[in-house]
Amino acid sequence: MPRALITGITGQDGSYLAELLLGKGYDVVGMVRRSSTVNYERIAHLQDRVTFVNADLLDQVSLIEALKEHAPSEVYNLAAQSFVQTSFGQPVLTGETTALGVTRLLDAIRMVDPSIRFYQASSSEMFGKVAEVPQSEATPFHPRSPYGVAKVYGHWITVNYRESYDLHASSGILFNHESPRRGLEFVTRKISHGAAQIKLGNQDKLALGNLDAKRDWGFAGDYVDAMWRMLQQDQPDDYVVCTGETHSVRQFCEIAFGHLGLDYNEHVVIDERFFRPAEVDLLVGDCAKATATLDWQPQTPFDELVVMMVDADMALLEGRLRPLS
């Protein structure tokens, strides 16, 4: 039975990846930071099927011990300080976790067992002020946030360890991927949850930032399959994972509110606090390489994704679904 260690297993992507790997017969080890309270809600339905280990991307000794104790054949690094807005207020912590944490984990693999296959969660935020449309694996990076800068470091240190130590280390440059398990601080979940609250009469207004920002949004459950496929290849490489379509925050609002019979114009208010110091205006990817090499394609259309999230938040707020965040 293959064994995989997932950092960030309690997050959106970690929960979907754990489901996928368990379904494929993997022994799944989830890395969590030691804390007085750990949020297992996204993986509550999997908890008795996952082995947990306490380790931290800030502490290399703990990473080495985790690898020695559990001897995984694959490591998926999904842990990070992953909220862009927070990275402006906590740039050093973001760098320590999202950038240097990757080096600590790669170096632990190099020392413990260089045959371990490694997946790094890179991000479309690395493209930032885009040099071309759409963005592919060959597009230059120009990050516009401390988070994006940290992800660029994590991406290139993965390439460096691949080339320097012959590690099977791959990066997935994932464009925005959402789900009902997305955190409430992310704009997509903020919209779906806010629309549901307004529909139920619990609030009347929803404050948002730049409605004209455009993103390539896909379903997280589709994207974790691409992660797994990368580590099944004979040769490691980097892949853009996306839908190839772009939609604005405004369009997301239109569909979310419209699904509930509401007009977003009557409820959404613009709040300057939610604008980024340096905005990323347009992200849309080209996943031709992933399609050709990994035989991967997105399965969930944008409209279906928005409706899925709104329906889940309605069920959550009406007490028909247990909380996921």
Secondary structure, 3 states (H helix, E strand, C coil): CCEEEEECCCCHHHHHHHHHHHHCCCEEEEEECCCCCCCCHHHHHHHHHEEEEECECCEHHHHHHHHHHHCCCEEEECCCCCCHHHHHHCHHHHHHHHHHHHHHHHHHHHHHCCCCEEEEEEEHHHCCCCCCCCECCCCCCCCCCHHHHHHHHHHHHHHHHHHHHCCCEEEEEECCEECCCCCCCCHHHHHHHHHHHHHCCCCCCEEECCCCCEECCEEHHHHHHHHHHHHCCCCCCEEEECCCCCEEHHHHHHHHHHHCCCCHHHCEEECHHHCCCCCCCECCECCHHHHHHHCCCCCCCHHHHHHHHHHHHHHHHCCCCCCCC
